[in-house]
Amino acid sequence: MSTIEDVAGVVESLRDEMVKFLVDLCSIPAVNPSFGGKGEYQRAVWLANFLEEHHLPVEIMEVDDDSVPEGKRPNLVSCLPGSGEQGTLWFAGHMDTVAAGDLNTWETDPFSPVVRDGRIYGRGVEDNGQAIACMVYSLITLKRLGLQPKKDLGMLFVSDEEAGSTYGLKYLADQGLFKPGDEALIPDAGVPDGSFIEVAEKSILWCRFTVIGKETHSSQPHNGINAGWVGSLFAVELIETLRLKYRDRDLLFDPPYSTFELTQKFANVSSPNVVPGKDVFTVDFRILPSWDLDAVVSDIEQLATKYEYQYKVAISYDFLQRVSAPLPTSPEAAVVKKLSNALIQRGISPKIGGIGGGTCAAILRELGIPAVAWSTLDELAHQPNEYTIINNMLEDTKTFAALALA
């Protein structure tokens, strides 16, 4: 048997064990505190114990955070030595999840995962439990077969990805964990057939606007300034203006242009006969990396000033998230070539491109580390009745191991 067949055989034999692992892992709530949860500490403790029980090395790197009961946000690092090729091949999966949302939209208990029809249902099983299972069992498979990766192999199980990675991968980067010659795969984006290799991301700007007018009775509108009406006019003109100005296209991305979307609209007055004196809303900007976010912010400020003069309101804004996209990973990078070859061996034709969402890959690209985001999934992240397909989990584990050996 070839090495690839050996790997496939071991992974298939671990099917039931992997299913149990993912069910047990996602039975431990790990909702990010930014979404009203208690964080990933208990899940990290369980995972660290699991790695130790399977004689896999694990280092715990904690970050102080008063927003969680334990006061700490844990990150786990598990490494296997390579056969001498320079650098480390890193995989990074995140332990935290978003909240379950409206429980009435779930057919099962989101924190009691259910196995049904070849799938596992529950909050976090796809985002990012599948990745964690694949990472752990690729280590177990290599160790069981006595196979040594070409580069050092590092598995990172990180905190806080759902809220920006301040207590997770960004912290690890600040500790100098990553070195020249490293490369990375982030299994936190993908498509159902496993063909998409993400090498680029758009810049992200989440902007919350506050328009202050003057509240009054709606039968006497001349005595007030309708912040709701002015805010609506401002939002429409802002989005239309920016869509027109930043209309260039980059076929690396889907969609191949920058996007500007009005999202949250916050409650204002409590009665239909009151003119609101305050209007608050958010706009989600996803900007092609060819544009500087400072230019977008300058356009926002100019239009806000125009409305302040014209309508006698005050307009302020703050950024809920601001991430400038780093340079893309080159399609010619070794990690892209090796992953593409591994997919071709599975009978998959790889497609290389960019996305509008943010992953941990961008953090590593900022450091000059060639990083790709890849996985095989149905893109159910943050949705009710989230699920992962068991066969995808097994096939991705085989691909992780093949990449480590390439």
C-alpha positions as CSV (number, residue, x, y, z in Angstrom):
1,M,0.0,0.0,0.0
2,S,1.1,3.6,-0.7
3,T,1.4,6.1,2.1
4,I,-1.7,7.9,0.9
5,E,-3.7,4.6,1.1
6,D,-2.3,3.9,4.5
7,V,-3.5,7.3,5.7
8,A,-6.9,6.8,4.2
9,G,-7.2,3.3,5.8
10,V,-6.4,4.6,9.3
11,V,-8.7,7.6,9.0
12,E,-11.6,5.4,7.8
13,S,-11.0,3.1,10.8
14,L,-11.3,6.2,13.1
15,R,-14.7,7.2,11.7
16,D,-16.8,6.4,14.8
17,E,-14.2,7.8,17.1
18,M,-14.1,11.1,15.2
19,V,-17.9,11.4,15.3
20,K,-17.8,10.9,19.1
21,F,-15.0,13.4,19.4
22,L,-16.9,16.1,17.6
23,V,-20.1,15.4,19.5
24,D,-18.3,15.6,22.8
25,L,-16.4,18.7,21.9
26,C,-19.5,20.6,20.8
27,S,-21.5,19.5,23.8
28,I,-19.4,22.0,25.8
29,P,-20.7,25.5,25.1
30,A,-18.0,27.9,24.0
31,V,-19.9,31.0,23.0
32,N,-17.7,34.1,22.6
33,P,-18.3,36.6,25.4
34,S,-19.0,39.2,22.7
35,F,-22.1,37.2,21.9
36,G,-23.2,36.8,25.5
37,G,-21.4,33.6,26.3
38,K,-18.8,32.5,28.8
39,G,-16.0,31.8,26.3
40,E,-14.1,28.7,25.3
41,Y,-12.2,27.9,28.5
42,Q,-14.0,24.7,29.5
43,R,-13.8,23.4,25.9
44,A,-10.1,24.1,25.9
45,V,-9.5,22.2,29.1
46,W,-11.4,19.2,27.6
47,L,-9.4,19.4,24.4
48,A,-6.0,19.7,26.2
49,N,-6.9,16.6,28.3
50,F,-7.8,14.7,25.1
51,L,-4.5,15.6,23.5
52,E,-2.5,14.5,26.5
53,E,-4.5,11.3,26.8
54,H,-3.5,10.5,23.2
55,H,0.1,11.3,24.0
56,L,0.1,14.4,21.8
57,P,2.2,17.4,22.9
58,V,0.2,20.4,24.1
59,E,1.2,23.8,25.3
60,I,-1.3,26.2,26.8
61,M,-0.9,29.9,26.1
62,E,-3.3,32.0,28.1
63,V,-4.3,35.7,27.8
64,D,-5.9,37.7,30.5
65,D,-9.5,38.7,29.9
66,D,-11.9,40.0,32.6
67,S,-14.9,39.3,30.4
68,V,-14.9,35.6,31.1
69,P,-15.4,33.8,34.5
70,E,-11.9,32.3,34.5
71,G,-10.3,35.6,33.6
72,K,-8.2,33.8,31.0
73,R,-8.6,33.0,27.3
74,P,-6.7,29.8,26.4
75,N,-4.8,28.9,23.2
76,L,-3.5,25.4,22.6
77,V,-0.4,24.6,20.6
78,S,0.4,21.0,19.5
79,C,3.5,20.3,17.4
80,L,5.1,17.4,15.7
81,P,8.8,17.6,14.5
82,G,9.4,17.5,10.8
83,S,12.1,15.7,8.8
84,G,14.2,18.7,8.2
85,E,12.5,21.0,5.7
86,Q,12.7,24.6,6.9
87,G,9.8,26.2,8.6
88,T,6.5,25.0,10.2
89,L,3.3,24.1,8.5
90,W,0.6,25.6,10.7
91,F,-3.1,24.7,10.9
92,A,-5.4,26.9,13.0
93,G,-8.9,26.1,14.2
94,H,-10.9,28.2,16.6
95,M,-12.6,26.9,19.7
96,D,-15.1,29.7,20.2
97,T,-18.6,30.0,18.5
98,V,-21.3,32.5,18.1
99,A,-24.5,32.2,20.1
100,A,-27.3,29.8,19.0
101,G,-29.7,32.6,18.2
102,D,-33.4,32.0,18.2
103,L,-33.9,28.5,19.6
104,N,-37.3,28.2,17.9
105,T,-35.5,28.1,14.6
106,W,-33.5,25.0,15.6
107,E,-34.9,21.5,15.1
108,T,-32.5,20.1,17.8
109,D,-30.8,21.4,20.9
110,P,-27.8,23.4,19.5
111,F,-25.6,22.4,22.4
112,S,-26.5,18.7,22.4
113,P,-25.2,17.6,19.0
114,V,-27.2,15.0,17.1
115,V,-25.9,12.5,14.5
116,R,-28.4,11.9,11.7
117,D,-28.3,10.9,8.1
118,G,-24.5,11.1,7.8
119,R,-24.4,14.6,9.4
120,I,-23.8,16.0,12.9
121,Y,-26.1,18.9,13.9
122,G,-25.2,21.5,16.5
123,R,-23.8,25.0,17.1
124,G,-20.2,25.1,16.1
125,V,-19.9,21.6,14.5
126,E,-19.0,23.2,11.2
127,D,-17.6,26.5,12.5
128,N,-15.1,25.4,13.6
129,G,-15.5,22.0,15.2
130,Q,-15.0,20.1,12.0
131,A,-11.6,21.8,11.6
132,I,-10.6,20.9,15.1
133,A,-11.5,17.2,14.6
134,C,-9.6,17.1,11.3
135,M,-6.5,18.7,12.9
136,V,-6.5,16.3,15.9
137,Y,-7.1,13.2,13.9
138,S,-4.5,14.0,11.3
139,L,-2.0,14.1,14.2
140,I,-3.3,10.8,15.5
141,T,-3.1,9.2,12.1
142,L,0.4,10.3,11.4
143,K,1.5,9.2,14.8
144,R,-0.2,5.8,14.5
145,L,1.6,5.2,11.2
146,G,4.9,6.5,12.4
147,L,5.0,9.1,9.6
148,Q,7.0,12.3,10.0
149,P,5.9,15.5,8.3
150,K,8.2,17.2,5.9
151,K,8.1,20.5,7.8
152,D,7.5,20.8,11.5
153,L,3.7,20.5,11.9
154,G,1.9,22.9,14.3
155,M,-1.7,22.7,15.3
156,L,-3.2,25.8,16.8
157,F,-6.5,25.7,18.7
158,V,-7.3,29.3,19.3
159,S,-9.7,31.6,21.1
160,D,-11.7,34.6,20.2
161,E,-11.8,34.2,16.4
162,E,-15.5,35.2,16.3
163,A,-14.7,38.6,17.8
164,G,-11.5,39.5,16.0
165,S,-8.8,37.2,17.5
166,T,-7.4,39.7,19.9
167,Y,-7.1,36.9,22.5
168,G,-6.3,34.2,20.0
169,L,-4.2,34.2,16.8
170,K,-3.2,37.9,17.1
171,Y,-1.9,37.2,20.6
172,L,0.1,34.3,19.3
173,A,1.5,36.4,16.5
174,D,2.6,39.0,19.0
175,Q,4.5,36.3,20.9
176,G,6.7,35.7,17.9
177,L,5.4,32.2,17.2
178,F,5.6,32.5,13.5
179,K,8.9,32.5,11.6
180,P,10.2,33.0,8.0
181,G,9.7,29.8,6.0
182,D,6.4,29.0,7.7
183,E,3.2,28.5,5.8
184,A,-0.4,27.9,7.0
185,L,-3.8,26.4,6.2
186,I,-6.8,27.8,8.0
187,P,-9.8,25.4,7.7
188,D,-12.4,28.1,8.2
189,A,-13.8,28.7,4.7
190,G,-14.8,26.5,1.9
191,V,-17.4,25.2,-0.5
192,P,-19.5,21.9,-0.6
193,D,-17.2,20.2,-3.2
194,G,-14.0,21.2,-1.5
195,S,-12.6,22.9,-4.6
196,F,-12.1,26.4,-3.4
197,I,-8.7,27.6,-2.1
198,E,-9.0,31.1,-0.6
199,V,-5.8,33.2,-1.0
200,A,-7.2,36.7,-0.5
201,E,-9.8,38.6,1.5
202,K,-11.4,42.0,1.2
203,S,-10.9,44.7,3.8
204,I,-13.7,44.9,6.4
205,L,-15.2,48.0,7.9
206,W,-18.2,47.7,10.2
207,C,-19.4,51.3,10.8
208,R,-22.1,52.4,13.3
209,F,-23.6,55.8,12.6
210,T,-25.5,57.9,15.1
211,V,-27.6,60.8,13.8
212,I,-28.8,63.3,16.4
213,G,-31.7,65.6,15.6
214,K,-34.4,66.9,17.8
215,E,-37.3,64.9,19.1
216,T,-40.8,66.3,18.9
217,H,-44.5,65.3,18.6
218,S,-45.1,64.2,15.0
219,S,-48.1,66.6,14.7
220,Q,-45.6,69.4,15.1
221,P,-42.6,68.3,13.0
222,H,-41.5,71.9,12.4
223,N,-40.5,72.0,16.1
224,G,-38.0,69.1,15.7
225,I,-35.4,67.6,13.4
226,N,-36.3,64.1,12.3
227,A,-33.2,62.1,12.8
228,G,-34.8,58.9,11.4
229,W,-35.6,60.6,8.1
230,V,-32.2,62.3,7.8
231,G,-30.5,59.1,8.8
232,S,-32.3,57.2,6.0
233,L,-31.4,59.8,3.4
234,F,-27.8,59.8,4.6
235,A,-27.6,56.0,4.5
236,V,-29.0,55.8,1.0
237,E,-26.8,58.5,-0.5
238,L,-23.7,57.1,1.3
239,I,-24.2,53.6,-0.1
240,E,-25.1,54.8,-3.6
241,T,-22.1,57.2,-3.7
242,L,-19.6,54.6,-2.5
243,R,-20.9,51.9,-4.9
244,L,-20.4,54.3,-7.8
245,K,-16.9,55.4,-6.8
246,Y,-15.6,52.0,-5.8
247,R,-17.0,50.1,-8.7
248,D,-13.9,48.5,-10.0
249,R,-13.9,44.7,-10.3
250,D,-11.4,41.9,-9.3
251,L,-12.3,38.5,-10.7
252,L,-10.3,36.8,-7.9
253,F,-13.3,37.5,-5.7
254,D,-17.0,36.5,-5.5
255,P,-18.7,38.9,-5.8
256,P,-15.9,40.6,-7.8
257,Y,-16.5,44.1,-6.4
258,S,-16.7,46.0,-3.2
259,T,-19.9,45.7,-1.2
260,F,-21.7,48.3,0.9
261,E,-24.7,47.0,2.9
262,L,-27.0,48.6,5.4
263,T,-27.4,46.0,8.2
264,Q,-28.5,46.8,11.7
265,K,-31.2,49.4,12.4
266,F,-31.7,50.2,16.1
267,A,-34.9,51.1,17.9
268,N,-35.5,54.8,18.4
269,V,-38.8,56.1,19.8
270,S,-41.4,54.0,21.5
271,S,-44.5,55.5,19.9
272,P,-45.6,56.1,16.3
273,N,-46.5,59.7,17.0
274,V,-43.1,60.9,18.0
275,V,-40.5,62.3,15.6
276,P,-37.2,60.6,16.6
277,G,-34.3,62.7,17.7
278,K,-31.8,59.9,17.4
279,D,-31.2,57.4,14.6
280,V,-28.6,54.6,14.9
281,F,-27.7,52.1,12.1
282,T,-24.7,50.2,10.8
283,V,-23.2,49.6,7.4
284,D,-21.0,46.7,6.5
285,F,-18.3,47.6,4.0
286,R,-16.3,44.9,2.2
287,I,-13.6,46.6,0.2
288,L,-11.3,45.2,-2.5
289,P,-7.8,45.2,-1.2
290,S,-6.7,47.6,-4.1
291,W,-8.4,50.4,-2.1
292,D,-7.1,52.1,1.0
293,L,-9.7,52.1,3.8
294,D,-8.6,55.7,4.7
295,A,-10.0,56.8,1.3
296,V,-13.4,55.3,2.2
297,V,-13.4,56.9,5.7
298,S,-12.6,60.3,4.1
299,D,-15.6,59.9,1.8
300,I,-17.8,59.1,4.8
301,E,-16.6,62.2,6.7
302,Q,-17.2,64.5,3.7
303,L,-20.8,63.3,3.3
304,A,-21.5,63.4,7.0
305,T,-20.3,67.0,7.0
306,K,-22.6,67.9,4.1
307,Y,-25.6,66.4,6.0
308,E,-24.7,68.2,9.2
309,Y,-24.7,71.6,7.4
310,Q,-27.8,70.8,5.3
311,Y,-30.1,69.3,7.9
312,K,-28.7,70.8,11.2
313,V,-28.0,67.4,12.7
314,A,-24.9,65.9,14.3
315,I,-23.6,62.7,12.7
316,S,-20.9,60.6,14.5
317,Y,-19.6,57.1,13.7
318,D,-17.5,54.4,15.3
319,F,-15.9,51.3,13.9
320,L,-17.1,48.0,15.3
321,Q,-14.5,46.3,13.2
322,R,-11.8,47.7,10.9
323,V,-9.4,45.3,9.1
324,S,-7.3,46.3,6.1
325,A,-6.7,43.4,3.8
326,P,-3.1,42.3,3.5
327,L,-1.5,41.3,0.2
328,P,-3.0,38.0,-1.1
329,T,-1.1,34.8,-0.9
330,S,0.5,34.1,-4.3
331,P,-1.2,31.3,-6.3
332,E,2.3,30.2,-6.9
333,A,3.1,29.7,-3.2
334,A,4.2,26.2,-2.2
335,V,1.3,25.7,0.2
336,V,-1.2,26.5,-2.6
337,K,0.6,24.1,-5.0
338,K,0.7,21.3,-2.4
339,L,-2.9,21.7,-1.5
340,S,-3.9,21.9,-5.1
341,N,-2.1,18.6,-5.8
342,A,-3.7,16.9,-2.8
343,L,-7.1,17.9,-4.1
344,I,-6.3,16.7,-7.6
345,Q,-5.4,13.3,-6.1
346,R,-9.0,13.3,-4.7
347,G,-10.4,14.0,-8.1
348,I,-11.2,17.6,-7.3
349,S,-10.3,20.5,-9.7
350,P,-9.1,23.3,-7.4
351,K,-10.2,26.9,-7.9
352,I,-8.2,29.7,-6.4
353,G,-9.8,32.9,-5.3
354,G,-10.8,35.4,-2.6
355,I,-13.7,36.0,-0.3
356,G,-15.4,39.0,1.4
357,G,-15.4,37.5,4.9
358,G,-12.5,37.5,7.3
359,T,-10.5,34.5,8.5
360,C,-7.4,34.0,10.6
361,A,-5.5,33.6,7.3
362,A,-5.4,37.4,6.9
363,I,-3.5,37.8,10.3
364,L,-0.8,35.5,9.0
365,R,-0.6,37.1,5.6
366,E,0.0,40.4,7.4
367,L,3.1,38.8,8.8
368,G,4.3,37.6,5.4
369,I,3.3,34.0,6.0
370,P,1.8,32.3,2.9
371,A,-1.6,31.2,4.2
372,V,-4.7,29.7,2.5
373,A,-8.2,29.1,3.9
374,W,-9.7,25.8,2.8
375,S,-12.2,23.2,4.0
376,T,-15.1,21.1,2.6
377,L,-18.3,22.3,4.0
378,D,-21.9,23.4,3.2
379,E,-21.4,27.0,4.6
380,L,-23.8,26.7,7.5
381,A,-21.8,28.9,9.8
382,H,-23.8,31.1,12.2
383,Q,-27.1,29.6,10.9
384,P,-29.8,27.6,12.7
385,N,-29.5,23.8,12.3
386,E,-25.8,24.1,11.5
387,Y,-24.4,20.8,10.5
388,T,-21.2,19.1,9.3
389,I,-21.1,16.1,6.9
390,I,-19.2,13.2,8.4
391,N,-17.7,12.1,5.1
392,N,-16.3,15.7,4.6
393,M,-14.7,15.5,8.0
394,L,-12.9,12.2,7.1
395,E,-11.8,13.4,3.6
396,D,-10.5,16.7,5.0
397,T,-8.5,14.8,7.6
398,K,-6.9,12.7,4.8
399,T,-6.0,15.9,3.0
400,F,-4.5,17.5,6.1
401,A,-2.2,14.5,6.5
402,A,-1.3,14.4,2.8
403,L,-0.4,18.1,2.9
404,A,1.8,17.5,6.0
405,L,3.7,14.8,4.1
406,A,4.0,16.7,0.8
